[in-house]
Amino acid sequence: MNHSLSPGLQFEFTYTVPPDKTVPHLLPESPEFGQMPPVLASGYMVGLIEWACIRAINPHLNWPAQQTVGVGFHLSHLAATPPGLTVRVQGTLTEVQGRRLTFAVVADDGVDKISEGTHDRFIIDAAKFSRKAAAKGEAPR
């Protein structure tokens, strides 16, 4: 981790919502989701916020050997966003506790505020993390 990664780091990220990031596409095997309106799915919104935070901090890490994983989410989903609108995520790194990073974030779609809250990420050694995950997947059940 680079010492330039410190509280106060601000960022902005934009993403235009395509039709395949809407609720009916979130889990195609779910007939319930398939019947819901085609608006940005909360699951994709959370992923978008994660992506924005990752993009903001990667220049401050030894990426890709060092990466981050999401470990905490306290986010609202305040308004529906149909495909074609552009979501803007703005954030600030508010706290660095060892390898744990906390972000304050807000997102809008050009019409409404769609989310606000906090997101926590943890800095990992990517190779070590991947080895542990693989071993867990191979463990007898």
DAPE-V796402 format. One record per residue. N is the residue number from 1. SS is DSSP state (~ for helix, > for strand, _ for the rest). PHI is phi in radians with two decimals (* if undefined). BURIAL is I if it has 9 or more other ideal C-beta (glycine too) atoms within 8 Angstrom, else O. Layout:
[[N	SS	PHI	BURIAL] [N	SS	PHI	BURIAL]]
//
This chain:
[[1	_	*	I] [2	_	-1.44	O] [3	_	-1.23	O] [4	_	-1.31	O] [5	_	-1.46	I] [6	_	-2.51	O] [7	_	-0.93	O] [8	_	1.85	O] [9	_	-1.02	I] [10	>	-2.01	O] [11	>	-2.67	I] [12	>	-2.49	O] [13	>	-2.49	I] [14	>	-2.16	O] [15	>	-2.70	I] [16	>	-1.55	O] [17	_	-1.27	I] [18	_	-1.54	O] [19	~	-1.02	O] [20	~	-1.45	O] [21	~	-1.95	I] [22	>	-1.78	I] [23	~	-0.91	I] [24	~	-1.05	I] [25	~	-1.74	I] [26	~	-1.08	I] [27	_	-2.32	O] [28	_	-0.98	O] [29	_	-1.35	O] [30	_	-1.62	O] [31	~	-1.15	O] [32	~	-1.15	O] [33	~	-1.07	I] [34	~	-1.06	O] [35	_	-1.65	O] [36	_	-1.54	O] [37	_	-1.08	O] [38	_	-1.40	I] [39	>	-2.24	I] [40	>	-0.86	I] [41	_	-1.31	I] [42	~	-0.97	O] [43	~	-1.06	O] [44	~	-1.24	I] [45	~	-1.10	I] [46	~	-1.07	I] [47	~	-1.07	O] [48	~	-1.11	I] [49	~	-1.14	I] [50	~	-1.03	I] [51	~	-1.03	I] [52	~	-1.05	I] [53	~	-1.16	I] [54	~	-1.04	I] [55	~	-1.05	I] [56	~	-1.20	I] [57	~	-1.75	I] [58	~	-0.94	O] [59	_	-1.11	O] [60	_	-1.77	I] [61	_	-2.01	I] [62	_	-1.54	O] [63	_	-1.39	O] [64	_	-1.67	O] [65	_	-1.08	O] [66	>	-1.77	I] [67	>	-2.41	I] [68	>	-2.25	I] [69	>	-2.16	O] [70	>	-1.28	I] [71	>	-2.25	O] [72	>	-2.76	O] [73	>	-2.44	O] [74	>	-2.28	O] [75	>	-2.24	I] [76	_	-1.55	O] [77	_	-2.23	O] [78	_	-1.64	O] [79	_	-2.66	I] [80	_	-1.38	O] [81	_	-2.17	I] [82	>	-1.33	I] [83	_	-0.99	I] [84	_	1.73	O] [85	_	-1.42	I] [86	>	-1.79	I] [87	>	-1.56	I] [88	>	-1.99	I] [89	>	-1.82	I] [90	>	-2.05	I] [91	>	-2.62	I] [92	>	-2.41	I] [93	>	-1.28	I] [94	>	-1.75	O] [95	>	-2.68	O] [96	>	-2.19	I] [97	>	-2.08	O] [98	_	1.10	O] [99	_	-1.68	O] [100	>	-1.63	I] [101	>	-2.07	I] [102	>	-2.07	I] [103	>	-2.10	I] [104	>	-1.71	I] [105	>	-2.33	I] [106	>	-2.49	I] [107	>	-2.31	I] [108	>	-2.40	I] [109	_	-1.99	I] [110	_	1.53	O] [111	_	-2.06	O] [112	_	-2.28	O] [113	>	-1.23	I] [114	>	-1.86	I] [115	>	-2.78	I] [116	>	-2.71	I] [117	>	2.70	I] [118	>	-2.25	I] [119	>	-2.47	I] [120	>	-1.92	I] [121	>	-2.25	I] [122	>	-2.21	I] [123	>	-1.35	I] [124	>	-2.18	I] [125	>	-1.50	O] [126	~	-1.04	I] [127	~	-1.15	O] [128	~	-1.11	O] [129	~	-1.06	I] [130	~	-1.11	O] [131	~	-1.09	O] [132	~	-1.12	O] [133	~	-1.14	O] [134	~	-1.09	O] [135	~	-1.10	O] [136	~	-1.10	O] [137	~	-1.18	O] [138	~	-1.61	O] [139	_	-1.17	O] [140	_	-1.11	O] [141	_	-1.97	O]]
//
